[in-house]
Amino acid sequence: MSNALDRLDLLDLDDDLSDEDRLLRDTVRKFADDRLRPNIRQWFEDGTLPARELAQEFGALGVLGMHLQGYGCQGARPSQYGLVGAEIEAVDSGLRSLVSVQGSLAMYAIYAFGSEEQKQRWLPEMAKGNLIGCFGLTEPDSGSDPGSMRTTARRDGDSPDSDWILNGNKMWITNGSISDVAVVWARTEEGVRGFLVEKGMPGFSAQDVHHKISLRASVTSELVLDDVRVPATAMLPEARGLRGPLSCLTEARFGIIWGVTGSARDALAATLDYAGSRTQFGKPIAGFQLTQRKLAEMAVQLQQLQLTARRLGELKDAGRIKPHQISFGKFANVRGALEICREARSILGGSGITTEYPVLRHAVNLETVYTYEGTHEVHTLVLGSQLTGLDAFR
């Protein structure tokens, strides 16, 4: 596989990596190859994941919230976080989701909008993987339009120190049932606010979503809040309105832009190896013109996705990235990665529909990535608004 990876770098992008970046990437790649890749097929087939155990291993590796400063986090550059996401998602999107939701949604929400006490209490142990968080924004009837959420929070009293009472449901929540703390967004008289809801609080429960075809090696849950009482200190003090949750989504989408380059790369590398060894009509199918055209088009598309990720990494490293540029990346890269995986499957023929090869597993996972963290249609309209100056959402 390593030889295939070398051949796929037609533009010598690896030559531009610093020694520090290359060491980080290779360290995570080795962990992925040694610990994750040998087990992912079984985890996916069984629809299970030793998530708490893996969280601690990711924590020991230093990748949980690695782009945050302090509180046990590495303070790595965003582009370094992107490199890590690509290596993890080269094994499976569900594994990258575990890391992304922990670091770029739950931890980032506390880091960006929490009090100093909240940061000290949660972030160091979350960085170690000893505590797990989730992000409760999406609801059964509120996805692309988070402003229509029905989950509510009301003060039980007139004092600023009064408890809050939360009611509602959150759906499609990664890490939900295994989380020690959920960042829950709710409507209040003051607008949308964020709350830290701890596991075991009366009225708070989580149940897993079963019968998934995609992201099977990932914990997906529904959160139920039935008169959940939380103290005033559970509210994120710096998050007011939809700016809070939407900025968290922007943070997480950056990781997706890089991550899907890993799944596309892995699918194409496996296909290149297969095409070189599969013989028909007296020679490897890699020697036929139609196959070479498919491989060439996929390889060019892969490098275009990687170039997009690199450019957005440069912008984010410099603190200059804009939300519409994040939408550009998710729009282009998830679609492109999905196209690569679908075409790669065609080269594998019947073998491509089994879990013996990673190609269709990556493809069905990407069907979910295409939708979550902002649907493809939503990012289309974000770009359309940027181009025309007209908002098509309403």
KETI-711913 format. One record per residue (C-alpha): residue number from 1; residue in three letters; x, y, z. Coordinates in nm, 3 decimals. Last residue first. Example, Ala and Ser with C-alpha at 12.3 -4.5 7.8 and 13.67 -1.06 7.14 Angstrom:
+-----+-----+---------+---------+---------+
!   n ! res !       X !       Y !       Z !
+-----+-----+---------+---------+---------+
!   2 ! SER !   1.367 !  -0.106 !   0.714 !
!   1 ! ALA !   1.230 !  -0.450 !   0.780 !
+-----+-----+---------+---------+---------+
END
This chain:
+-----+-----+---------+---------+---------+
!   n ! res !       X !       Y !       Z !
+-----+-----+---------+---------+---------+
! 394 ! ARG !  -3.555 !   3.240 !   0.302 !
! 393 ! PHE !  -3.242 !   3.031 !   0.243 !
! 392 ! ALA !  -3.172 !   3.188 !  -0.095 !
! 391 ! ASP !  -2.975 !   3.486 !   0.041 !
! 390 ! LEU !  -2.861 !   3.718 !  -0.240 !
! 389 ! GLY !  -2.511 !   3.867 !  -0.266 !
! 388 ! THR !  -2.466 !   3.672 !  -0.586 !
! 387 ! LEU !  -2.140 !   3.481 !  -0.538 !
! 386 ! GLN !  -2.141 !   3.462 !  -0.159 !
! 385 ! SER !  -2.510 !   3.372 !  -0.158 !
! 384 ! GLY !  -2.451 !   3.093 !  -0.409 !
! 383 ! LEU !  -2.161 !   2.964 !  -0.201 !
! 382 ! VAL !  -2.380 !   2.945 !   0.109 !
! 381 ! LEU !  -2.658 !   2.798 !  -0.106 !
! 380 ! THR !  -2.438 !   2.511 !  -0.225 !
! 379 ! HIS !  -2.320 !   2.461 !   0.134 !
! 378 ! VAL !  -2.681 !   2.408 !   0.238 !
! 377 ! GLU !  -2.744 !   2.167 !  -0.050 !
! 376 ! HIS !  -2.443 !   1.952 !   0.041 !
! 375 ! THR !  -2.587 !   1.919 !   0.388 !
! 374 ! GLY !  -2.431 !   2.097 !   0.684 !
! 373 ! GLU !  -2.222 !   1.912 !   0.943 !
! 372 ! TYR !  -2.385 !   1.588 !   0.828 !
! 371 ! THR !  -2.517 !   1.517 !   0.480 !
! 370 ! TYR !  -2.220 !   1.434 !   0.255 !
! 369 ! VAL !  -2.054 !   1.283 !   0.565 !
! 368 ! THR !  -2.341 !   1.033 !   0.571 !
! 367 ! GLU !  -2.294 !   0.927 !   0.209 !
! 366 ! LEU !  -1.922 !   0.932 !   0.287 !
! 365 ! ASN !  -1.967 !   0.632 !   0.512 !
! 364 ! VAL !  -2.134 !   0.441 !   0.228 !
! 363 ! ALA !  -1.841 !   0.519 !   0.000 !
! 362 ! HIS !  -1.570 !   0.436 !   0.254 !
! 361 ! ARG !  -1.731 !   0.098 !   0.316 !
! 360 ! LEU !  -1.758 !   0.058 !  -0.063 !
! 359 ! VAL !  -1.382 !   0.097 !  -0.102 !
! 358 ! PRO !  -1.241 !  -0.078 !   0.204 !
! 357 ! TYR !  -1.179 !  -0.419 !   0.042 !
! 356 ! GLU !  -1.264 !  -0.747 !   0.211 !
! 355 ! THR !  -1.580 !  -0.563 !   0.320 !
! 354 ! THR !  -1.750 !  -0.689 !   0.006 !
! 353 ! ILE !  -1.912 !  -0.488 !  -0.273 !
! 352 ! GLY !  -1.583 !  -0.416 !  -0.448 !
! 351 ! SER !  -1.502 !  -0.780 !  -0.506 !
! 350 ! GLY !  -1.788 !  -0.790 !  -0.754 !
! 349 ! GLY !  -1.614 !  -0.540 !  -0.980 !
! 348 ! LEU !  -1.304 !  -0.386 !  -0.823 !
! 347 ! ILE !  -1.281 !  -0.127 !  -1.101 !
! 346 ! SER !  -1.640 !  -0.017 !  -1.040 !
! 345 ! ARG !  -1.570 !   0.033 !  -0.670 !
! 344 ! ALA !  -1.301 !   0.286 !  -0.755 !
! 343 ! GLU !  -1.558 !   0.491 !  -0.944 !
! 342 ! ARG !  -1.785 !   0.506 !  -0.640 !
! 341 ! CYS !  -1.496 !   0.584 !  -0.406 !
! 340 ! ILE !  -1.367 !   0.864 !  -0.628 !
! 339 ! GLU !  -1.712 !   1.021 !  -0.664 !
! 338 ! LEU !  -1.758 !   1.016 !  -0.286 !
! 337 ! ALA !  -1.422 !   1.186 !  -0.236 !
! 336 ! GLY !  -1.514 !   1.455 !  -0.488 !
! 335 ! ARG !  -1.851 !   1.529 !  -0.328 !
! 334 ! VAL !  -1.694 !   1.542 !   0.017 !
! 333 ! ASN !  -1.411 !   1.761 !  -0.108 !
! 332 ! ALA !  -1.595 !   2.020 !  -0.313 !
! 331 ! PHE !  -1.890 !   2.112 !  -0.092 !
! 330 ! LYS !  -1.690 !   2.069 !   0.231 !
! 329 ! GLY !  -1.410 !   2.287 !   0.105 !
! 328 ! PHE !  -1.629 !   2.560 !  -0.047 !
! 327 ! SER !  -1.836 !   2.566 !   0.273 !
! 326 ! ILE !  -1.515 !   2.628 !   0.471 !
! 325 ! GLN !  -1.438 !   2.907 !   0.227 !
! 324 ! HIS !  -1.786 !   3.051 !   0.286 !
! 323 ! PRO !  -1.713 !   3.058 !   0.659 !
! 322 ! LYS !  -1.394 !   3.266 !   0.620 !
! 321 ! ILE !  -1.033 !   3.166 !   0.684 !
! 320 ! ARG !  -0.783 !   3.438 !   0.775 !
! 319 ! GLY !  -0.633 !   3.314 !   1.101 !
! 318 ! ALA !  -0.300 !   3.239 !   0.931 !
! 317 ! ASP !  -0.322 !   2.867 !   1.012 !
! 316 ! LYS !  -0.681 !   2.881 !   0.887 !
! 315 ! LEU !  -0.579 !   3.025 !   0.553 !
! 314 ! GLU !  -0.291 !   2.781 !   0.509 !
! 313 ! GLY !  -0.517 !   2.491 !   0.600 !
! 312 ! LEU !  -0.773 !   2.612 !   0.347 !
! 311 ! ARG !  -0.502 !   2.597 !   0.083 !
! 310 ! ARG !  -0.385 !   2.250 !   0.191 !
! 309 ! ALA !  -0.741 !   2.113 !   0.196 !
! 308 ! THR !  -0.808 !   2.246 !  -0.153 !
! 307 ! LEU !  -0.478 !   2.101 !  -0.275 !
! 306 ! GLN !  -0.574 !   1.764 !  -0.125 !
! 305 ! LEU !  -0.907 !   1.766 !  -0.306 !
! 304 ! GLN !  -0.730 !   1.855 !  -0.632 !
! 303 ! GLN !  -0.482 !   1.574 !  -0.567 !
! 302 ! LEU !  -0.768 !   1.329 !  -0.535 !
! 301 ! GLN !  -0.930 !   1.453 !  -0.857 !
! 300 ! VAL !  -0.608 !   1.397 !  -1.049 !
! 299 ! ALA !  -0.577 !   1.046 !  -0.906 !
! 298 ! MET !  -0.941 !   0.965 !  -0.985 !
! 297 ! GLU !  -0.907 !   1.081 !  -1.346 !
! 296 ! ALA !  -0.586 !   0.884 !  -1.395 !
! 295 ! LEU !  -0.729 !   0.568 !  -1.241 !
! 294 ! LYS !  -1.041 !   0.583 !  -1.455 !
! 293 ! ARG !  -0.838 !   0.646 !  -1.771 !
! 292 ! GLN !  -0.602 !   0.363 !  -1.677 !
! 291 ! THR !  -0.896 !   0.127 !  -1.641 !
! 290 ! LEU !  -1.033 !   0.220 !  -1.984 !
! 289 ! GLN !  -0.688 !   0.184 !  -2.142 !
! 288 ! PHE !  -0.621 !  -0.165 !  -2.012 !
! 287 ! GLY !  -0.293 !  -0.236 !  -1.834 !
! 286 ! ALA !  -0.439 !  -0.193 !  -1.484 !
! 285 ! ILE !  -0.658 !  -0.492 !  -1.571 !
! 284 ! PRO !  -0.348 !  -0.706 !  -1.529 !
! 283 ! LYS !  -0.280 !  -0.919 !  -1.839 !
! 282 ! GLY !  -0.396 !  -1.237 !  -2.014 !
! 281 ! PHE !  -0.755 !  -1.150 !  -2.091 !
! 280 ! GLN !  -0.811 !  -1.069 !  -1.723 !
! 279 ! THR !  -0.558 !  -1.048 !  -1.440 !
! 278 ! ARG !  -0.616 !  -0.874 !  -1.106 !
! 277 ! SER !  -0.277 !  -0.786 !  -0.954 !
! 276 ! GLY !  -0.220 !  -0.429 !  -1.074 !
! 275 ! ALA !  -0.588 !  -0.340 !  -1.060 !
! 274 ! TYR !  -0.606 !  -0.453 !  -0.699 !
! 273 ! ASP !  -0.310 !  -0.239 !  -0.590 !
! 272 ! LEU !  -0.455 !   0.064 !  -0.766 !
! 271 ! THR !  -0.794 !  -0.005 !  -0.611 !
! 270 ! ALA !  -0.652 !  -0.020 !  -0.258 !
! 269 ! ALA !  -0.468 !   0.308 !  -0.318 !
! 268 ! LEU !  -0.785 !   0.467 !  -0.459 !
! 267 ! ALA !  -0.997 !   0.371 !  -0.161 !
! 266 ! ASP !  -0.729 !   0.483 !   0.084 !
! 265 ! ARG !  -0.687 !   0.817 !  -0.091 !
! 264 ! ALA !  -1.061 !   0.882 !  -0.097 !
! 263 ! SER !  -1.090 !   0.799 !   0.274 !
! 262 ! GLY !  -0.794 !   1.022 !   0.357 !
! 261 ! THR !  -0.908 !   1.315 !   0.144 !
! 260 ! VAL !  -1.234 !   1.285 !   0.338 !
! 259 ! GLY !  -1.055 !   1.385 !   0.657 !
! 258 ! TRP !  -0.911 !   1.711 !   0.530 !
! 257 ! ILE !  -1.240 !   1.881 !   0.448 !
! 256 ! ILE !  -1.400 !   1.700 !   0.743 !
! 255 ! GLY !  -1.159 !   1.862 !   0.987 !
! 254 ! PHE !  -1.254 !   2.209 !   0.860 !
! 253 ! ARG !  -1.617 !   2.113 !   0.899 !
! 252 ! ALA !  -1.565 !   2.074 !   1.274 !
! 251 ! GLU !  -1.459 !   2.434 !   1.327 !
! 250 ! THR !  -1.742 !   2.566 !   1.112 !
! 249 ! LEU !  -1.983 !   2.352 !   1.314 !
! 248 ! CYS !  -1.853 !   2.511 !   1.635 !
! 247 ! SER !  -1.906 !   2.855 !   1.485 !
! 246 ! LEU !  -2.264 !   2.754 !   1.404 !
! 245 ! PRO !  -2.329 !   2.643 !   1.762 !
! 244 ! GLY !  -2.226 !   2.977 !   1.910 !
! 243 ! ARG !  -2.343 !   3.215 !   1.639 !
! 242 ! LEU !  -2.694 !   3.071 !   1.679 !
! 241 ! GLY !  -2.769 !   3.304 !   1.968 !
! 240 ! ARG !  -2.553 !   3.375 !   2.269 !
! 239 ! ALA !  -2.250 !   3.170 !   2.369 !
! 238 ! GLU !  -2.013 !   3.339 !   2.617 !
! 237 ! PRO !  -2.167 !   3.213 !   2.940 !
! 236 ! LEU !  -2.192 !   2.842 !   2.852 !
! 235 ! MET !  -2.471 !   2.739 !   3.092 !
! 234 ! ALA !  -2.392 !   2.472 !   3.350 !
! 233 ! THR !  -2.317 !   2.732 !   3.620 !
! 232 ! ALA !  -2.687 !   2.815 !   3.636 !
! 231 ! PRO !  -2.744 !   2.464 !   3.766 !
! 230 ! VAL !  -2.905 !   2.193 !   3.553 !
! 229 ! ARG !  -3.251 !   2.040 !   3.592 !
! 228 ! VAL !  -3.360 !   1.801 !   3.320 !
! 227 ! ASP !  -3.736 !   1.820 !   3.276 !
! 226 ! ASP !  -3.726 !   1.539 !   3.018 !
! 225 ! LEU !  -3.420 !   1.569 !   2.798 !
! 224 ! VAL !  -3.378 !   1.281 !   2.553 !
! 223 ! LEU !  -3.061 !   1.241 !   2.347 !
! 222 ! GLU !  -3.071 !   1.018 !   2.040 !
! 221 ! SER !  -2.755 !   0.830 !   1.954 !
! 220 ! THR !  -2.488 !   0.742 !   1.700 !
! 219 ! VAL !  -2.178 !   0.552 !   1.818 !
! 218 ! SER !  -1.948 !   0.493 !   1.522 !
! 217 ! ALA !  -1.817 !   0.188 !   1.340 !
! 216 ! ARG !  -2.146 !   0.154 !   1.150 !
! 215 ! LEU !  -2.095 !   0.489 !   0.984 !
! 214 ! SER !  -2.338 !   0.390 !   0.706 !
! 213 ! ILE !  -2.591 !   0.109 !   0.681 !
! 212 ! LYS !  -2.738 !   0.184 !   1.022 !
! 211 ! HIS !  -2.982 !  -0.063 !   1.179 !
! 210 ! HIS !  -2.944 !   0.091 !   1.527 !
! 209 ! VAL !  -2.957 !   0.443 !   1.671 !
! 208 ! ASP !  -2.835 !   0.440 !   2.030 !
! 207 ! GLN !  -3.034 !   0.563 !   2.328 !
! 206 ! ALA !  -2.948 !   0.853 !   2.551 !
! 205 ! SER !  -3.102 !   0.971 !   2.877 !
! 204 ! PHE !  -3.139 !   1.290 !   3.080 !
! 203 ! GLY !  -3.440 !   1.311 !   3.315 !
! 202 ! PRO !  -3.231 !   1.295 !   3.630 !
! 201 ! MET !  -2.865 !   1.385 !   3.557 !
! 200 ! GLY !  -2.668 !   1.065 !   3.507 !
! 199 ! LYS !  -2.441 !   1.194 !   3.230 !
! 198 ! GLU !  -2.386 !   1.565 !   3.256 !
! 197 ! VAL !  -2.561 !   1.838 !   3.063 !
! 196 ! LEU !  -2.341 !   2.134 !   2.974 !
! 195 ! PHE !  -2.569 !   2.404 !   2.838 !
! 194 ! GLY !  -2.562 !   2.626 !   2.529 !
! 193 ! ARG !  -2.795 !   2.918 !   2.466 !
! 192 ! VAL !  -3.032 !   3.012 !   2.182 !
! 191 ! GLY !  -3.224 !   3.334 !   2.249 !
! 190 ! GLU !  -3.268 !   3.522 !   2.577 !
! 189 ! GLU !  -3.615 !   3.379 !   2.637 !
! 188 ! THR !  -3.450 !   3.041 !   2.589 !
! 187 ! ARG !  -3.411 !   2.800 !   2.299 !
! 186 ! ALA !  -3.174 !   2.512 !   2.355 !
! 185 ! TRP !  -2.827 !   2.389 !   2.257 !
! 184 ! VAL !  -2.691 !   2.090 !   2.445 !
! 183 ! VAL !  -2.319 !   2.029 !   2.495 !
! 182 ! ALA !  -2.334 !   1.677 !   2.634 !
! 181 ! VAL !  -2.107 !   1.554 !   2.912 !
! 180 ! ASP !  -1.991 !   1.209 !   3.016 !
! 179 ! SER !  -2.060 !   1.075 !   2.671 !
! 178 ! ILE !  -2.106 !   0.708 !   2.586 !
! 177 ! SER !  -2.469 !   0.733 !   2.470 !
! 176 ! GLY !  -2.414 !   1.040 !   2.256 !
! 175 ! ASN !  -2.075 !   0.970 !   2.092 !
! 174 ! THR !  -2.215 !   1.104 !   1.762 !
! 173 ! ILE !  -2.561 !   1.261 !   1.802 !
! 172 ! TRP !  -2.801 !   1.178 !   1.521 !
! 171 ! MET !  -3.097 !   1.326 !   1.713 !
! 170 ! LYS !  -3.157 !   1.570 !   1.999 !
! 169 ! ASN !  -3.481 !   1.570 !   2.194 !
! 168 ! GLY !  -3.645 !   1.828 !   2.416 !
! 167 ! ASN !  -3.684 !   1.970 !   2.763 !
! 166 ! LEU !  -3.435 !   2.158 !   2.981 !
! 165 ! ILE !  -3.502 !   2.319 !   3.319 !
! 164 ! TRP !  -3.247 !   2.581 !   3.429 !
! 163 ! ASP !  -3.148 !   2.646 !   3.789 !
! 162 ! SER !  -3.160 !   2.995 !   3.938 !
! 161 ! ASP !  -2.836 !   3.188 !   3.995 !
! 160 ! PRO !  -2.943 !   3.477 !   3.771 !
! 159 ! SER !  -3.246 !   3.502 !   4.002 !
! 158 ! ASP !  -3.602 !   3.500 !   3.872 !
! 157 ! GLY !  -3.685 !   3.135 !   3.924 !
! 156 ! ASP !  -3.675 !   2.800 !   3.749 !
! 155 ! ARG !  -3.515 !   2.944 !   3.439 !
! 154 ! ARG !  -3.633 !   2.797 !   3.112 !
! 153 ! ALA !  -3.453 !   2.582 !   2.855 !
! 152 ! THR !  -3.618 !   2.462 !   2.537 !
! 151 ! THR !  -3.555 !   2.203 !   2.269 !
! 150 ! ARG !  -3.777 !   2.283 !   1.971 !
! 149 ! MET !  -3.510 !   2.381 !   1.720 !
! 148 ! SER !  -3.629 !   2.596 !   1.427 !
! 147 ! GLY !  -3.316 !   2.812 !   1.431 !
! 146 ! PRO !  -3.118 !   2.498 !   1.357 !
! 145 ! ASP !  -3.246 !   2.502 !   0.998 !
! 144 ! SER !  -3.036 !   2.233 !   0.826 !
! 143 ! GLY !  -3.145 !   1.979 !   1.086 !
! 142 ! SER !  -3.456 !   2.043 !   1.292 !
! 141 ! ASP !  -3.737 !   1.787 !   1.298 !
! 140 ! PRO !  -3.562 !   1.494 !   1.472 !
! 139 ! GLU !  -3.318 !   1.739 !   1.632 !
! 138 ! THR !  -2.963 !   1.848 !   1.549 !
! 137 ! LEU !  -2.776 !   2.054 !   1.811 !
! 136 ! GLY !  -2.647 !   1.822 !   2.083 !
! 135 ! PHE !  -2.270 !   1.798 !   2.072 !
! 134 ! CYS !  -2.098 !   1.508 !   2.247 !
! 133 ! GLY !  -1.830 !   1.473 !   2.512 !
! 132 ! ILE !  -1.607 !   1.198 !   2.643 !
! 131 ! LEU !  -1.403 !   1.197 !   2.964 !
! 130 ! ASN !  -1.084 !   0.996 !   3.011 !
! 129 ! GLY !  -0.985 !   1.074 !   2.653 !
! 128 ! LYS !  -0.677 !   1.261 !   2.772 !
! 127 ! ALA !  -0.793 !   1.584 !   2.606 !
! 126 ! MET !  -1.134 !   1.527 !   2.767 !
! 125 ! GLU !  -0.963 !   1.508 !   3.107 !
! 124 ! PRO !  -0.786 !   1.840 !   3.054 !
! 123 ! LEU !  -1.094 !   2.006 !   2.897 !
! 122 ! TRP !  -1.366 !   1.937 !   3.151 !
! 121 ! ARG !  -1.312 !   2.098 !   3.491 !
! 120 ! GLN !  -1.059 !   2.361 !   3.394 !
! 119 ! LYS !  -1.264 !   2.476 !   3.097 !
! 118 ! GLN !  -1.584 !   2.487 !   3.297 !
! 117 ! GLU !  -1.418 !   2.690 !   3.573 !
! 116 ! GLU !  -1.273 !   2.932 !   3.318 !
! 115 ! SER !  -1.621 !   2.983 !   3.180 !
! 114 ! GLY !  -1.719 !   2.827 !   2.852 !
! 113 ! PHE !  -1.767 !   2.980 !   2.509 !
! 112 ! ALA !  -1.459 !   2.906 !   2.300 !
! 111 ! TYR !  -1.299 !   2.624 !   2.501 !
! 110 ! ILE !  -1.631 !   2.467 !   2.606 !
! 109 ! ALA !  -1.760 !   2.471 !   2.249 !
! 108 ! TYR !  -1.420 !   2.355 !   2.120 !
! 107 ! MET !  -1.420 !   2.057 !   2.353 !
! 106 ! ALA !  -1.764 !   1.937 !   2.240 !
! 105 ! LEU !  -1.743 !   2.027 !   1.871 !
! 104 ! SER !  -1.387 !   2.027 !   1.737 !
! 103 ! GLY !  -1.221 !   1.796 !   1.988 !
! 102 ! GLN !  -1.470 !   1.527 !   2.086 !
! 101 ! VAL !  -1.684 !   1.549 !   1.775 !
! 100 ! SER !  -1.375 !   1.539 !   1.556 !
!  99 ! VAL !  -1.204 !   1.246 !   1.728 !
!  98 ! LEU !  -1.510 !   1.020 !   1.720 !
!  97 ! SER !  -1.595 !   1.143 !   1.371 !
!  96 ! ARG !  -1.246 !   1.048 !   1.253 !
!  95 ! LEU !  -1.316 !   0.695 !   1.371 !
!  94 ! GLY !  -1.651 !   0.686 !   1.195 !
!  93 ! SER !  -1.496 !   0.807 !   0.872 !
!  92 ! ASP !  -1.281 !   0.494 !   0.857 !
!  91 ! VAL !  -0.918 !   0.392 !   0.803 !
!  90 ! ALA !  -0.814 !   0.678 !   0.576 !
!  89 ! GLU !  -1.033 !   0.879 !   0.812 !
!  88 ! ILE !  -0.763 !   0.855 !   1.078 !
!  87 ! GLU !  -0.483 !   0.959 !   0.843 !
!  86 ! ALA !  -0.685 !   1.248 !   0.698 !
!  85 ! GLY !  -0.782 !   1.375 !   1.043 !
!  84 ! VAL !  -0.418 !   1.381 !   1.152 !
!  83 ! LEU !  -0.316 !   1.591 !   0.852 !
!  82 ! GLY !  -0.604 !   1.828 !   0.925 !
!  81 ! TYR !  -0.494 !   1.870 !   1.287 !
!  80 ! GLN !  -0.156 !   1.968 !   1.149 !
!  79 ! SER !  -0.328 !   2.219 !   0.921 !
!  78 ! PRO !  -0.504 !   2.367 !   1.223 !
!  77 ! ARG !  -0.168 !   2.432 !   1.392 !
!  76 ! ALA !  -0.106 !   2.242 !   1.713 !
!  75 ! GLY !  -0.184 !   2.391 !   2.053 !
!  74 ! GLN !  -0.112 !   2.059 !   2.222 !
!  73 ! CYS !  -0.408 !   2.039 !   2.458 !
!  72 ! GLY !  -0.374 !   1.974 !   2.832 !
!  71 ! TYR !  -0.579 !   2.279 !   2.929 !
!  70 ! GLY !  -0.368 !   2.499 !   2.700 !
!  69 ! GLN !  -0.428 !   2.600 !   2.339 !
!  68 ! LEU !  -0.668 !   2.409 !   2.113 !
!  67 ! HIS !  -0.556 !   2.242 !   1.788 !
!  66 ! MET !  -0.495 !   1.905 !   1.959 !
!  65 ! GLY !  -0.851 !   1.885 !   2.087 !
!  64 ! LEU !  -0.806 !   1.510 !   2.102 !
!  63 ! VAL !  -0.493 !   1.423 !   1.900 !
!  62 ! GLY !  -0.237 !   1.370 !   2.176 !
!  61 ! LEU !  -0.157 !   1.004 !   2.111 !
!  60 ! ALA !  -0.245 !   0.931 !   2.473 !
!  59 ! GLY !  -0.582 !   1.095 !   2.408 !
!  58 ! PHE !  -0.635 !   0.886 !   2.096 !
!  57 ! GLU !  -0.567 !   0.580 !   2.310 !
!  56 ! GLN !  -0.807 !   0.705 !   2.576 !
!  55 ! ALA !  -1.073 !   0.766 !   2.314 !
!  54 ! LEU !  -1.010 !   0.420 !   2.169 !
!  53 ! GLU !  -1.101 !   0.254 !   2.498 !
!  52 ! ARG !  -1.413 !   0.466 !   2.532 !
!  51 ! ALA !  -1.512 !   0.396 !   2.173 !
!  50 ! PRO !  -1.474 !   0.020 !   2.163 !
!  49 ! LEU !  -1.683 !   0.031 !   1.844 !
!  48 ! THR !  -1.975 !  -0.181 !   1.730 !
!  47 ! GLY !  -2.180 !  -0.227 !   1.413 !
!  46 ! ASP !  -2.063 !  -0.587 !   1.385 !
!  45 ! GLU !  -1.958 !  -0.552 !   1.021 !
!  44 ! PHE !  -1.799 !  -0.212 !   1.083 !
!  43 ! TRP !  -1.613 !  -0.322 !   1.393 !
!  42 ! GLN !  -1.498 !  -0.636 !   1.214 !
!  41 ! ARG !  -1.361 !  -0.444 !   0.915 !
!  40 ! ILE !  -1.208 !  -0.180 !   1.138 !
!  39 ! ASN !  -0.996 !  -0.418 !   1.344 !
!  38 ! PRO !  -0.666 !  -0.457 !   1.156 !
!  37 ! ARG !  -0.688 !  -0.093 !   1.037 !
!  36 ! LEU !  -0.722 !   0.062 !   1.381 !
!  35 ! ARG !  -0.430 !  -0.046 !   1.596 !
!  34 ! ASP !  -0.123 !  -0.104 !   1.377 !
!  33 ! ASP !  -0.214 !   0.086 !   1.061 !
!  32 ! ALA !  -0.384 !   0.373 !   1.241 !
!  31 ! PHE !  -0.107 !   0.400 !   1.498 !
!  30 ! LYS !   0.148 !   0.398 !   1.216 !
!  29 ! ARG !  -0.046 !   0.667 !   1.029 !
!  28 ! VAL !  -0.063 !   0.878 !   1.346 !
!  27 ! THR !   0.313 !   0.866 !   1.387 !
!  26 ! ASP !   0.370 !   0.920 !   1.015 !
!  25 ! ARG !   0.155 !   1.231 !   1.011 !
!  24 ! LEU !   0.321 !   1.380 !   1.317 !
!  23 ! LEU !   0.669 !   1.304 !   1.188 !
!  22 ! ARG !   0.582 !   1.452 !   0.847 !
!  21 ! ASP !   0.446 !   1.769 !   1.005 !
!  20 ! GLU !   0.755 !   1.815 !   1.221 !
!  19 ! ASP !   0.990 !   1.750 !   0.930 !
!  18 ! SER !   0.799 !   2.011 !   0.732 !
!  17 ! LEU !   0.567 !   1.899 !   0.456 !
!  16 ! ASP !   0.625 !   2.053 !   0.114 !
!  15 ! ASP !   0.777 !   1.736 !  -0.034 !
!  14 ! ASP !   0.459 !   1.548 !   0.054 !
!  13 ! LEU !   0.275 !   1.743 !  -0.214 !
!  12 ! ASP !   0.489 !   1.582 !  -0.484 !
!  11 ! LEU !   0.232 !   1.667 !  -0.753 !
!  10 ! LEU !   0.169 !   1.306 !  -0.858 !
!   9 ! ASP !   0.132 !   1.188 !  -0.499 !
!   8 ! LEU !  -0.067 !   0.878 !  -0.598 !
!   7 ! ARG !   0.249 !   0.685 !  -0.681 !
!   6 ! ASP !   0.378 !   0.723 !  -0.326 !
!   5 ! LEU !   0.050 !   0.602 !  -0.181 !
!   4 ! ALA !   0.062 !   0.294 !  -0.407 !
!   3 ! ASN !   0.411 !   0.214 !  -0.280 !
!   2 ! SER !   0.285 !   0.243 !   0.078 !
!   1 ! MET !   0.000 !   0.000 !   0.000 !
+-----+-----+---------+---------+---------+
END
